Every structure is written in C-alpha cells, then in structure tokens.
C-alpha cells in the first residue's frame, strides 16, 4: 500500500475514531484498515493510535502525523485541481448535506447545471433536517440554517432569509386576519421543532420590539410537515420566506403582519472541524453562492 493511501486511512480513522467507520468509507474490510495502520506505525517506528473506552484516539505522535497529513492530502488535491484546469471541472465523490425543504426547493432543481459542468464528479446529497455529525457521516460540506449553537465545524455565513408570518387564505377566512402581533395568541400556531411551553416571537417596528408568546396548537419536527399543515389551514406560522416560496408565489399561503419584521435566519456553509475543506467542497459552495446570487428572492 502506498504512503498516500496510508495517510488517507490514518486521517479517516482519527476523524471517525473507528476502524469499521474508516472501512465503510473506503469500501474495504476492517482487517485491511488495521493492517494499513499497523504497517504505517511499523514504518515510522512509533505508535499512532491507542484504544480508549469507547473509541480509538491518536497518541501525541498520532496527532502530529494527522495534522501534517491533512495538509499534505489537501495540497495534493489542490495540485490535481490546478493541473487539470477549470475546464475539466471537479472529480471524485462529494458528500453534501442540507435541510430537506431547502434542498428540495432551492438546490435540487439547479443541480443539473452543476453536474453538467463537472461530469467526473459523483455527488451524494444527504437531505436531513437533523444536525448530523459531519465527520462520522463523511460529509464534505453542510448547508445549515439558523443558529449554529455549539455545532462542531468551520462555518462561513452565506446569507440570510427574512422571517414572515403566514397562513392559508382558508384559515384567515375562518379565523380572521391578525392586525397586530398582540392578536396572535388568539390564533392556532403551527411551530417547527418548538420546545414545550410555547415560544417568544420578537416583532420589530419603528425601532421598538414587541415580544409575543404563543402556545402552539401543533408542533412538528420536520419542515415539510409545517408546510403541509399551514397549507391545509391548520394554523398560522412564522417561517423563513424560502420555506414557503412556491406557496407564496401561487397564493396557497398569504403573508400577514407585513408592517413588522422578525430576526432573520442565517444560511451557513459548514465544513467538518479538524480537517481542511476540499477543493470539491469549496467549488460546490462557490457555485451555490453564484446560483443564489442570480436568484436573490430565494434567500428572502
């Protein structure tokens, strides 16, 4: 086995903390991974990994090797990309994850252009509303919305989406149209991933802020469920404009309380922590930014 592959294997084992996870990533048996690491340790004359109670962990020498290995691997990838030139496009496998609704509305319909520009690239798009472990799932880059919290990774803010209050015309005809934020507690609220006990929505107008606490009638953990519930007339919701873009355009939902604003939602590109972002991941994000730049309404 060549030294390049040994470096790749050691890096993957360190990042996942598992021989079996590395084996799944490379599509080979776990014994092959163990043998490669053992051969590398024998060649270097130092121990690179130790087994803790739950996972493999690098030794001091292993950390030093890993840090230099990820830089070396990234430089090789960059050299390949530079030698191939932009005309040949990106190549290899790229794993991207994004929220289901956002990807379905604003990403998937435009992927044909990206794939045609990079015919040697294999794209795996993981559509999931959960905040998944980028290293464990071998994700190259994630698109995430909202507050990142303690999300592990290197993030870059791409833009932000306006949040608005929406309901279906049928619901508004039955329940009436709220004229001010203070009217909202008297309405049924459909909430996305809300904690028990309601949520405070902070409305802004003319430099002042009006907090309103709404007890949700219906809470859903998937954005697609929120969309379906609102369109079906089960209640009003506060959401980013991108989430209901087709329904707003078609008239299936209607924006209300337009004189007030809400804190916007940020859109981020997140790369796995502890490793350099790949040329493929950065190329994808550059394309995505250009795509959304041509369609500013998609980000509110």
N, C-alpha and C positions, 0 to 999 in steps of 0.2 A: 504494500500500500504506500502511495507517495505521501510526502510530507504535507502537501496541501490538503489532502483528504483527512490526514491525521489531525491537522489543525481544525478543520471543519467539524470533525466528530467531537474533539475535546470542547470546542466552543459550545456545541449543541448540548453536550452532557452538562456542562457548567450552568448553562442558561435554564435547562429544564430540571436539573438535579436528579436525572434518571437515565439509566442505560436504555430502558424499554422505550421511553419517550423519544430518545435520540434514534433508536432503531426504527420506530414508526416513521420518523421524519425522513430517514434515508432509504426506507423500504428494504432494510436488510435485517437479519436475525440479531437478537440481542447478543449472542456469543461473538458475533463479528465486531460489535461495538466494544465489548470488553477486551477482545483481543487487540483491537487497534489502540485503545488507551494503554494497555499493558506494554505494547511494543513501543509506544511513544515514551512511556516512563523509563523503559529499559534503555532506549537510545539516549535519553537525556541524563539518565543516572539519578533521577530524583522522583519522589512520589508527588503526583499532581492532585490526587483525589483521596478523600477519606469518607467513610460512610458514617453519617450521624444517625440519630434515632429514626429520622423519617426520610432522609434523602442524602444523596451524595453532595459533598461540599469540597471546594478546592482548598488545597493547602496554600501556604504563603507562596510557594513556588508555582502552584497551580494558578493563583490569582495573577501573578506576574506574567506567566505564559499566556493566560487568557486575554489579558489587556493588550498585549502586543499582537496576539493572534487576530483579534477582531480588527485591529487597524490594518494588519497585513492583508487580510481577506478583503477588506473594503477597498484597499489600494489596488489589489488585483482586479476586482470588479470594475473599478473606475478606469483602470488601464484598458481592460477589454472594451468598455463602452467607448472610450476615446478612440481606440484603434478602429473599431467598427464604424464610427462616424454616426452622426444623427440620422443619415439617410437609411441605415439598416434597422434602426429602431431598437427597442429593448428586447431582451430574450430571456428565456428561462421561466421559472414559476414565480408568481407574485400572489401573495395572500393578503386580501384586504377585508376588513370588517366594517360594517356600518349599520345604523338602526334600520329596521325593516322598512318602515314607511318612507323615510327619507331616501333610502336607496331605490325603492320601487318607483318613486315619483321623479326624483331629481338626478339619479345616477344611471340606473339600468337602461333607460331609453336612449342614452347617449354613448353607451359602451361600444356600439358598433363602430363608431368613428375611431375610438381609441384602439380597438383591436385591429382594425384595418391598417392603422399606422404602425402597428408593431406585430407583424404576422408570426414572429417566432416567440411571442410571449404567451404563456398559459396563465390566465387569470382565474383565481378562486375567490369568489366574493361570498363572505360569510355574513349573512343578514341576520342580525340578532339584536334585540333591544337590551339585552343584558350587557353589563360591563365585564367583558371576558378577559382572562389573563392572556396578554399578548404573547408572552414568552412561551407559556405552556401550550398554547394553540398554534405556535409558529406563525404568528401574524406579522407581516412586514410593516403595515401601517393601518391605523384605525381612524375612521371619521366619527367624532363624538360631538354630542350637543349638550349644552348646559354647563353646569358647574362640574368641573372635573374632580373636585374634592381631593382625596388623597390618592388619586389614580397614579399608578406607577408608570412612568414613561416620560419621554421628552415631547412636549406639546408645543404646537405653534397655532396661534389663533388665525383662522382664515377669514372670518366674517361674523356677522350676527343677523338674527332674524327678529323681526317685530312680533311681539305677542299681542293678540287681539281676543276680544270676546265674541263668540259666535253661537248661533243656534239655527235650527231649520225654520223655514217660513211656517211650517205646520205648527211647530211648538210655539212660536211667537203669536200666531193667530189664536191659539188656545189659551195661552197664559199671559199674553200682553208683552209689550216691549219695555224693558228696563230703561228708564230715562237717566239714571244716575247710579253710581256704584252702590249707594245705600239701598237700592231696590233689589240687589242681587240675593241677599239672604232669604227673600221670599220666593226664590225660584229653585228648581231642581238643578243640581250641578253634576256634571259628568267630569270626573277627575282622573288624570293619568298618574298612576303609581303614587297616590296620595297616602300619607300616614293617617292612622285612625285619629279622629277628632277634628277633622277639618283642616283648612289651610288658609293662611292670610294672604290675600292678593293685594298688592300695593299699587294703587292707581295714582297717577300724577297729572296735574293740570295747573297751568299758570304758576309753576314753581312750588306748589304745595302738594303734599302727599296725603292720600286718603286710604288707610288700611281697612280692608273688609274681610271678615272671617266668614267663610262659607262652609256649612256642613254638607258634605257631598251626599247626594242621593245614590250615586253609583260610582264605584271606583274600579278601574280596570288597570291591569299591569301591562297591556300591550297597546301601542298607539293605534293599530288597526281597529281594536275594539272600541276605542274612544271615537274614532271616525264613524264607525258603523252606528254607534249609539246616538251620536248627535244627529246624523243624517236621518235616523229613524224617529227623531223627535222626542227622545227620552230626556233631554235637558240641554242646557247651555254649557259651554266650556270655555276655558282660556287656553289658548294654544299658540304655537308659532304659526305664522302665516303659511310657511312651506308645507305644513302638515295637512292643510285643507286646500291647497292651491287649486286642484281640479274642481272641487265643490264650490269654492268661491267664484271661480270663473263661470261655472254652469248655473249658479244660482241655487244649488242644493242646500247651501248654508248662507247665512247673512251675517255680516259684521254689525255689531251694535256698540254703543258707548264709544263712538269714534272720536269724541272730543277729549277723551282721556287716553293716556299712554301707560304702558306697563314696562318693567325692566325687560330688556331684550334678552334673547337666548344666543349664546355664542356657539360658533362652529369651530371645531379644532381638528387638526391633524395630529395624531399621537403615534409616536414611534416607540418600540419597546425600550425599556431602560436597560442600561448596561451594554448596549451594542450600538454600533454606528448604523445609521439609516442607509439602506441600499440605494444604488443608483436607480433601480426599478421603482422603489417606493417614492423617491423624490420626483422621478419623472411622472409617475401617476398623479401625484399631488399637483405638480405644475400644470398638467393637462386639466385636472379637475378645477383648479382656480381659473384657468382660461375659460373653461366651459361655463362656469357660474358667472364669470365676468361678462360674458356675452348675454347672459340671462339674469340681470340683477334682481328681477322680481322673485326669483326662486329663493333668494335669501331674505325676502321681505324688504 
